[in-house]
Amino acid sequence: MENKEIATTILQQIGGNQFKAMTGAYNIFCIEKGLAVAFKGCKTANRLEVKLDEAEDVYTMKFYKFSNRTLELNLVKTFENVYCDELQSIFEDFTGLLCSLRPSHERFG
């Protein structure tokens, strides 16, 4: 799979346009084997990187905190071996932000 296709798939799995609207997501980038996005509304983190491990068909999610004052990017938390149906719930649980109008546990549970 090409990087753009992977990034598009990840964005859809995490909520697509609803994710963008609910989290104030901006600066959404295609990266090698994944997606990078900046978002608003969380004091713990404001950047997310999701990368696909194609061999295992799982993701690694890394949350970062970027400081505009110091221009530093600090890794806050890493989640490994994440399945596609866990992307939204991990994001919501860690940030306290919703990825869509309904929380992930109501969509899948």
JOMOBEL-V206716 format. One record per pair of residues at least 4 apart in sequence whose C-alpha atoms are under 7 Angstrom apart, sorted by the first residue. I is the first residue (numbers start at 0). GAP is how many residues later the second one is. D is the distance in whole Angstrom. If there is no record, write none. Layout:
<<I,GAP,D> <I,GAP,D>>
//
This chain:
<<0,4,6> <0,5,7> <1,4,6> <2,4,6> <2,27,7> <2,28,7> <2,29,6> <2,30,5> <2,31,6> <3,4,6> <3,26,6> <4,4,6> <5,4,6> <5,27,6> <5,28,6> <6,4,6> <6,23,5> <6,27,5> <6,28,5> <7,4,6> <8,4,6> <9,4,6> <9,25,7> <10,4,6> <10,5,5> <11,4,4> <12,71,6> <13,5,7> <13,73,6> <13,74,5> <13,85,7> <14,4,5> <14,84,6> <14,85,6> <15,4,7> <16,4,6> <17,4,6> <17,81,6> <17,82,5> <18,4,6> <18,80,4> <18,81,6> <19,4,6> <19,5,5> <20,4,7> <21,76,6> <21,77,6> <21,78,6> <22,16,6> <22,17,6> <22,18,7> <22,74,6> <22,75,7> <22,76,7> <23,15,5> <23,16,5> <24,12,7> <24,13,6> <24,14,4> <24,15,7> <25,11,6> <25,12,5> <25,13,6> <26,10,6> <26,11,6> <27,8,6> <27,9,4> <27,10,7> <28,6,6> <28,7,5> <28,8,6> <29,4,6> <29,5,5> <29,6,6> <30,4,5> <30,5,7> <32,18,5> <32,19,5> <33,16,5> <33,17,4> <33,18,6> <34,14,6> <34,15,5> <34,16,7> <35,12,6> <35,13,4> <35,14,6> <36,10,6> <36,11,5> <36,12,7> <37,8,6> <37,9,4> <37,10,6> <38,7,5> <38,8,6> <39,6,6> <41,4,6> <41,53,6> <43,21,7> <43,51,7> <44,18,6> <44,19,5> <44,20,4> <44,31,7> <45,18,6> <45,19,5> <45,20,6> <46,16,6> <46,17,5> <46,18,6> <46,19,7> <47,14,6> <47,15,5> <47,16,6> <48,12,6> <48,13,5> <48,14,7> <49,9,6> <49,10,6> <49,11,5> <49,12,6> <50,8,5> <50,9,5> <50,10,7> <51,5,7> <51,6,6> <51,7,5> <51,8,7> <52,4,6> <52,5,5> <52,6,6> <57,23,5> <57,24,5> <57,25,5> <58,21,6> <58,22,6> <58,23,5> <58,24,6> <59,19,6> <59,20,4> <59,21,6> <59,22,6> <60,17,6> <60,18,5> <60,19,6> <61,15,6> <61,16,4> <61,17,6> <62,12,6> <62,13,6> <62,14,5> <62,15,6> <63,9,6> <63,10,5> <63,11,4> <63,12,5> <64,8,6> <64,9,5> <64,10,7> <64,11,7> <65,5,7> <65,6,6> <65,7,4> <65,8,6> <66,4,5> <66,5,5> <66,6,7> <81,4,6> <81,5,7> <82,4,7> <85,4,6> <86,4,6> <87,4,6> <87,11,6> <87,16,6> <88,4,6> <88,15,5> <89,4,6> <90,4,6> <91,4,5> <91,5,5> <91,6,5> <91,7,7> <97,5,6> <101,4,6> <101,5,7> <102,4,7> <103,4,6> <104,4,5>>
//
